[in-house]
Amino acid sequence: MSVSRVRLPRGVRAPFTVFVNGVRVTEGEDYTVRGGELHFERELVQEGRLGFWRWFWGAWGIGTYRRDDQVDVAWDVGGRPQVAHKLDVVRDDAP
């Protein structure tokens, strides 16, 4: 089973809203909060950097697509909305 973790940005305090690929997810059902991190009981994958050949083919309009999950967090600071977009995902792969 693979567990994915996302560190919350500094200054994020409850209540906050979490989105995965633009879809709102629910604490307790989709993720838990532990020690300043969001813990997902499912695998989240980020594409990473493009290599030369993938960039080259993309420049010619030939797409190579891979899964790229995006985790966003929205919260308020003094009544002003804040958003952290495409937070880094760390995977813990268990055998």
ChimeraX attribute file (.defattr): number of C-alpha atoms within 10 A of each C-alpha:
attribute: neighborCount
match mode: 1-to-1
recipient: residues
	/A:1	9
	/A:2	13
	/A:3	15
	/A:4	19
	/A:5	22
	/A:6	20
	/A:7	16
	/A:8	18
	/A:9	13
	/A:10	7
	/A:11	10
	/A:12	17
	/A:13	12
	/A:14	8
	/A:15	8
	/A:16	12
	/A:17	15
	/A:18	21
	/A:19	16
	/A:20	15
	/A:21	13
	/A:22	11
	/A:23	11
	/A:24	13
	/A:25	15
	/A:26	12
	/A:27	13
	/A:28	9
	/A:29	9
	/A:30	15
	/A:31	18
	/A:32	14
	/A:33	15
	/A:34	10
	/A:35	8
	/A:36	13
	/A:37	15
	/A:38	19
	/A:39	21
	/A:40	20
	/A:41	14
	/A:42	14
	/A:43	16
	/A:44	20
	/A:45	16
	/A:46	17
	/A:47	11
	/A:48	8
	/A:49	8
	/A:50	10
	/A:51	8
	/A:52	9
	/A:53	10
	/A:54	14
	/A:55	15
	/A:56	13
	/A:57	12
	/A:58	14
	/A:59	10
	/A:60	8
	/A:61	9
	/A:62	11
	/A:63	12
	/A:64	10
	/A:65	9
	/A:66	10
	/A:67	9
	/A:68	13
	/A:69	17
	/A:70	19
	/A:71	23
	/A:72	20
	/A:73	19
	/A:74	15
	/A:75	19
	/A:76	16
	/A:77	10
	/A:78	6
	/A:79	7
	/A:80	7
	/A:81	9
	/A:82	14
	/A:83	15
	/A:84	14
	/A:85	12
	/A:86	17
	/A:87	16
	/A:88	16
	/A:89	19
	/A:90	16
	/A:91	18
	/A:92	12
	/A:93	10
	/A:94	7
	/A:95	5
